[in-house]
Amino acid sequence: MHRSVCNIIPLRHDPIVTEEANVRSRLACVVSEKTERFFSHLAQALSESGSKKFIVVGGETSGVFTQGLNIRGLIIGNTVAPGAPWTQVLDEKERFILKSGNSDFFLKAQEHFHE
């Protein structure tokens, strides 16, 4: 898992404004890292409980989810939506759809979920 690096470059030097912005930035980084850890652990827990099909939304979330399962490669399957095929983990039974979401995508993904 990667570590987030957040920096703020102020347009003007106002110590109070700069410090407030830096505090918010550090807080955002902490929240982001904790959220990534949560999704990594969630992926592991779901897999260990027997889940084999996943619809994962969002680029960062997809990356963290697949990293949490130590996935090194996927076989590309049928297309559910443009840029969103079913994939299967190499040498495993787990299948994924990884994509940034929109309402049409969710409907199509759910239709394909039981295939």
MODELLER restraints for C-alpha pairs under 7 A, 6 or more apart:
rsr = mdl.restraints
at = mdl.atoms
rsr.add(forms.Gaussian(group=physical.xy_distance, feature=features.Distance(at['CA:1:A'], at['CA:67:A']), mean=6.97, stdev=0.5))
rsr.add(forms.Gaussian(group=physical.xy_distance, feature=features.Distance(at['CA:4:A'], at['CA:29:A']), mean=6.31, stdev=0.5))
rsr.add(forms.Gaussian(group=physical.xy_distance, feature=features.Distance(at['CA:4:A'], at['CA:33:A']), mean=6.97, stdev=0.5))
rsr.add(forms.Gaussian(group=physical.xy_distance, feature=features.Distance(at['CA:6:A'], at['CA:25:A']), mean=6.47, stdev=0.5))
rsr.add(forms.Gaussian(group=physical.xy_distance, feature=features.Distance(at['CA:6:A'], at['CA:29:A']), mean=6.61, stdev=0.5))
rsr.add(forms.Gaussian(group=physical.xy_distance, feature=features.Distance(at['CA:8:A'], at['CA:22:A']), mean=6.58, stdev=0.5))
rsr.add(forms.Gaussian(group=physical.xy_distance, feature=features.Distance(at['CA:10:A'], at['CA:18:A']), mean=6.51, stdev=0.5))
rsr.add(forms.Gaussian(group=physical.xy_distance, feature=features.Distance(at['CA:36:A'], at['CA:64:A']), mean=6.11, stdev=0.5))
rsr.add(forms.Gaussian(group=physical.xy_distance, feature=features.Distance(at['CA:39:A'], at['CA:64:A']), mean=6.60, stdev=0.5))
rsr.add(forms.Gaussian(group=physical.xy_distance, feature=features.Distance(at['CA:39:A'], at['CA:65:A']), mean=5.90, stdev=0.5))
rsr.add(forms.Gaussian(group=physical.xy_distance, feature=features.Distance(at['CA:40:A'], at['CA:64:A']), mean=5.66, stdev=0.5))
rsr.add(forms.Gaussian(group=physical.xy_distance, feature=features.Distance(at['CA:40:A'], at['CA:65:A']), mean=5.13, stdev=0.5))
rsr.add(forms.Gaussian(group=physical.xy_distance, feature=features.Distance(at['CA:40:A'], at['CA:68:A']), mean=4.30, stdev=0.5))
rsr.add(forms.Gaussian(group=physical.xy_distance, feature=features.Distance(at['CA:41:A'], at['CA:68:A']), mean=6.61, stdev=0.5))
rsr.add(forms.Gaussian(group=physical.xy_distance, feature=features.Distance(at['CA:43:A'], at['CA:65:A']), mean=5.60, stdev=0.5))
rsr.add(forms.Gaussian(group=physical.xy_distance, feature=features.Distance(at['CA:43:A'], at['CA:68:A']), mean=6.13, stdev=0.5))
rsr.add(forms.Gaussian(group=physical.xy_distance, feature=features.Distance(at['CA:43:A'], at['CA:69:A']), mean=6.48, stdev=0.5))
rsr.add(forms.Gaussian(group=physical.xy_distance, feature=features.Distance(at['CA:44:A'], at['CA:68:A']), mean=6.20, stdev=0.5))
rsr.add(forms.Gaussian(group=physical.xy_distance, feature=features.Distance(at['CA:44:A'], at['CA:69:A']), mean=5.89, stdev=0.5))
rsr.add(forms.Gaussian(group=physical.xy_distance, feature=features.Distance(at['CA:52:A'], at['CA:93:A']), mean=6.41, stdev=0.5))
rsr.add(forms.Gaussian(group=physical.xy_distance, feature=features.Distance(at['CA:52:A'], at['CA:94:A']), mean=4.31, stdev=0.5))
rsr.add(forms.Gaussian(group=physical.xy_distance, feature=features.Distance(at['CA:52:A'], at['CA:95:A']), mean=6.06, stdev=0.5))
rsr.add(forms.Gaussian(group=physical.xy_distance, feature=features.Distance(at['CA:53:A'], at['CA:94:A']), mean=5.77, stdev=0.5))
rsr.add(forms.Gaussian(group=physical.xy_distance, feature=features.Distance(at['CA:53:A'], at['CA:95:A']), mean=4.80, stdev=0.5))
rsr.add(forms.Gaussian(group=physical.xy_distance, feature=features.Distance(at['CA:53:A'], at['CA:96:A']), mean=5.86, stdev=0.5))
rsr.add(forms.Gaussian(group=physical.xy_distance, feature=features.Distance(at['CA:54:A'], at['CA:95:A']), mean=6.29, stdev=0.5))
rsr.add(forms.Gaussian(group=physical.xy_distance, feature=features.Distance(at['CA:54:A'], at['CA:96:A']), mean=4.80, stdev=0.5))
rsr.add(forms.Gaussian(group=physical.xy_distance, feature=features.Distance(at['CA:54:A'], at['CA:97:A']), mean=6.42, stdev=0.5))
rsr.add(forms.Gaussian(group=physical.xy_distance, feature=features.Distance(at['CA:55:A'], at['CA:96:A']), mean=5.79, stdev=0.5))
rsr.add(forms.Gaussian(group=physical.xy_distance, feature=features.Distance(at['CA:55:A'], at['CA:97:A']), mean=4.85, stdev=0.5))
rsr.add(forms.Gaussian(group=physical.xy_distance, feature=features.Distance(at['CA:55:A'], at['CA:98:A']), mean=6.29, stdev=0.5))
rsr.add(forms.Gaussian(group=physical.xy_distance, feature=features.Distance(at['CA:56:A'], at['CA:62:A']), mean=5.73, stdev=0.5))
rsr.add(forms.Gaussian(group=physical.xy_distance, feature=features.Distance(at['CA:56:A'], at['CA:97:A']), mean=6.11, stdev=0.5))
rsr.add(forms.Gaussian(group=physical.xy_distance, feature=features.Distance(at['CA:56:A'], at['CA:98:A']), mean=4.99, stdev=0.5))
rsr.add(forms.Gaussian(group=physical.xy_distance, feature=features.Distance(at['CA:56:A'], at['CA:99:A']), mean=6.57, stdev=0.5))
rsr.add(forms.Gaussian(group=physical.xy_distance, feature=features.Distance(at['CA:57:A'], at['CA:98:A']), mean=5.98, stdev=0.5))
rsr.add(forms.Gaussian(group=physical.xy_distance, feature=features.Distance(at['CA:57:A'], at['CA:99:A']), mean=5.09, stdev=0.5))
rsr.add(forms.Gaussian(group=physical.xy_distance, feature=features.Distance(at['CA:57:A'], at['CA:100:A']), mean=5.09, stdev=0.5))
rsr.add(forms.Gaussian(group=physical.xy_distance, feature=features.Distance(at['CA:57:A'], at['CA:101:A']), mean=5.55, stdev=0.5))
rsr.add(forms.Gaussian(group=physical.xy_distance, feature=features.Distance(at['CA:58:A'], at['CA:99:A']), mean=5.64, stdev=0.5))
rsr.add(forms.Gaussian(group=physical.xy_distance, feature=features.Distance(at['CA:58:A'], at['CA:100:A']), mean=4.23, stdev=0.5))
rsr.add(forms.Gaussian(group=physical.xy_distance, feature=features.Distance(at['CA:58:A'], at['CA:101:A']), mean=6.58, stdev=0.5))
rsr.add(forms.Gaussian(group=physical.xy_distance, feature=features.Distance(at['CA:59:A'], at['CA:99:A']), mean=6.51, stdev=0.5))
rsr.add(forms.Gaussian(group=physical.xy_distance, feature=features.Distance(at['CA:59:A'], at['CA:100:A']), mean=6.13, stdev=0.5))
rsr.add(forms.Gaussian(group=physical.xy_distance, feature=features.Distance(at['CA:62:A'], at['CA:98:A']), mean=5.90, stdev=0.5))
rsr.add(forms.Gaussian(group=physical.xy_distance, feature=features.Distance(at['CA:71:A'], at['CA:89:A']), mean=6.86, stdev=0.5))
rsr.add(forms.Gaussian(group=physical.xy_distance, feature=features.Distance(at['CA:73:A'], at['CA:89:A']), mean=6.16, stdev=0.5))
rsr.add(forms.Gaussian(group=physical.xy_distance, feature=features.Distance(at['CA:73:A'], at['CA:90:A']), mean=5.73, stdev=0.5))
rsr.add(forms.Gaussian(group=physical.xy_distance, feature=features.Distance(at['CA:74:A'], at['CA:87:A']), mean=5.82, stdev=0.5))
rsr.add(forms.Gaussian(group=physical.xy_distance, feature=features.Distance(at['CA:74:A'], at['CA:88:A']), mean=5.30, stdev=0.5))
rsr.add(forms.Gaussian(group=physical.xy_distance, feature=features.Distance(at['CA:74:A'], at['CA:89:A']), mean=4.56, stdev=0.5))
rsr.add(forms.Gaussian(group=physical.xy_distance, feature=features.Distance(at['CA:74:A'], at['CA:90:A']), mean=5.43, stdev=0.5))
rsr.add(forms.Gaussian(group=physical.xy_distance, feature=features.Distance(at['CA:75:A'], at['CA:87:A']), mean=5.33, stdev=0.5))
rsr.add(forms.Gaussian(group=physical.xy_distance, feature=features.Distance(at['CA:75:A'], at['CA:88:A']), mean=5.00, stdev=0.5))
rsr.add(forms.Gaussian(group=physical.xy_distance, feature=features.Distance(at['CA:75:A'], at['CA:89:A']), mean=6.27, stdev=0.5))
rsr.add(forms.Gaussian(group=physical.xy_distance, feature=features.Distance(at['CA:75:A'], at['CA:90:A']), mean=6.33, stdev=0.5))
rsr.add(forms.Gaussian(group=physical.xy_distance, feature=features.Distance(at['CA:76:A'], at['CA:85:A']), mean=6.46, stdev=0.5))
rsr.add(forms.Gaussian(group=physical.xy_distance, feature=features.Distance(at['CA:76:A'], at['CA:86:A']), mean=6.39, stdev=0.5))
rsr.add(forms.Gaussian(group=physical.xy_distance, feature=features.Distance(at['CA:76:A'], at['CA:87:A']), mean=4.62, stdev=0.5))
rsr.add(forms.Gaussian(group=physical.xy_distance, feature=features.Distance(at['CA:76:A'], at['CA:88:A']), mean=6.69, stdev=0.5))
rsr.add(forms.Gaussian(group=physical.xy_distance, feature=features.Distance(at['CA:77:A'], at['CA:85:A']), mean=5.73, stdev=0.5))
rsr.add(forms.Gaussian(group=physical.xy_distance, feature=features.Distance(at['CA:77:A'], at['CA:86:A']), mean=4.94, stdev=0.5))
rsr.add(forms.Gaussian(group=physical.xy_distance, feature=features.Distance(at['CA:77:A'], at['CA:87:A']), mean=5.25, stdev=0.5))
rsr.add(forms.Gaussian(group=physical.xy_distance, feature=features.Distance(at['CA:78:A'], at['CA:85:A']), mean=5.33, stdev=0.5))
rsr.add(forms.Gaussian(group=physical.xy_distance, feature=features.Distance(at['CA:78:A'], at['CA:86:A']), mean=5.58, stdev=0.5))
rsr.add(forms.Gaussian(group=physical.xy_distance, feature=features.Distance(at['CA:79:A'], at['CA:85:A']), mean=3.85, stdev=0.5))
rsr.add(forms.Gaussian(group=physical.xy_distance, feature=features.Distance(at['CA:79:A'], at['CA:86:A']), mean=6.24, stdev=0.5))
rsr.add(forms.Gaussian(group=physical.xy_distance, feature=features.Distance(at['CA:80:A'], at['CA:86:A']), mean=6.75, stdev=0.5))
rsr.add(forms.Gaussian(group=physical.xy_distance, feature=features.Distance(at['CA:80:A'], at['CA:108:A']), mean=6.22, stdev=0.5))
rsr.add(forms.Gaussian(group=physical.xy_distance, feature=features.Distance(at['CA:80:A'], at['CA:109:A']), mean=6.12, stdev=0.5))
rsr.add(forms.Gaussian(group=physical.xy_distance, feature=features.Distance(at['CA:80:A'], at['CA:112:A']), mean=6.93, stdev=0.5))
rsr.add(forms.Gaussian(group=physical.xy_distance, feature=features.Distance(at['CA:81:A'], at['CA:105:A']), mean=6.34, stdev=0.5))
rsr.add(forms.Gaussian(group=physical.xy_distance, feature=features.Distance(at['CA:84:A'], at['CA:97:A']), mean=6.14, stdev=0.5))
rsr.add(forms.Gaussian(group=physical.xy_distance, feature=features.Distance(at['CA:84:A'], at['CA:98:A']), mean=6.31, stdev=0.5))
rsr.add(forms.Gaussian(group=physical.xy_distance, feature=features.Distance(at['CA:84:A'], at['CA:99:A']), mean=5.81, stdev=0.5))
rsr.add(forms.Gaussian(group=physical.xy_distance, feature=features.Distance(at['CA:85:A'], at['CA:97:A']), mean=6.06, stdev=0.5))
rsr.add(forms.Gaussian(group=physical.xy_distance, feature=features.Distance(at['CA:86:A'], at['CA:95:A']), mean=6.66, stdev=0.5))
rsr.add(forms.Gaussian(group=physical.xy_distance, feature=features.Distance(at['CA:86:A'], at['CA:96:A']), mean=5.65, stdev=0.5))
rsr.add(forms.Gaussian(group=physical.xy_distance, feature=features.Distance(at['CA:86:A'], at['CA:97:A']), mean=4.91, stdev=0.5))
rsr.add(forms.Gaussian(group=physical.xy_distance, feature=features.Distance(at['CA:87:A'], at['CA:95:A']), mean=5.43, stdev=0.5))
rsr.add(forms.Gaussian(group=physical.xy_distance, feature=features.Distance(at['CA:87:A'], at['CA:96:A']), mean=5.11, stdev=0.5))
rsr.add(forms.Gaussian(group=physical.xy_distance, feature=features.Distance(at['CA:87:A'], at['CA:97:A']), mean=6.22, stdev=0.5))
rsr.add(forms.Gaussian(group=physical.xy_distance, feature=features.Distance(at['CA:88:A'], at['CA:94:A']), mean=5.88, stdev=0.5))
rsr.add(forms.Gaussian(group=physical.xy_distance, feature=features.Distance(at['CA:88:A'], at['CA:95:A']), mean=4.33, stdev=0.5))
rsr.add(forms.Gaussian(group=physical.xy_distance, feature=features.Distance(at['CA:88:A'], at['CA:96:A']), mean=6.31, stdev=0.5))
rsr.add(forms.Gaussian(group=physical.xy_distance, feature=features.Distance(at['CA:89:A'], at['CA:95:A']), mean=6.27, stdev=0.5))
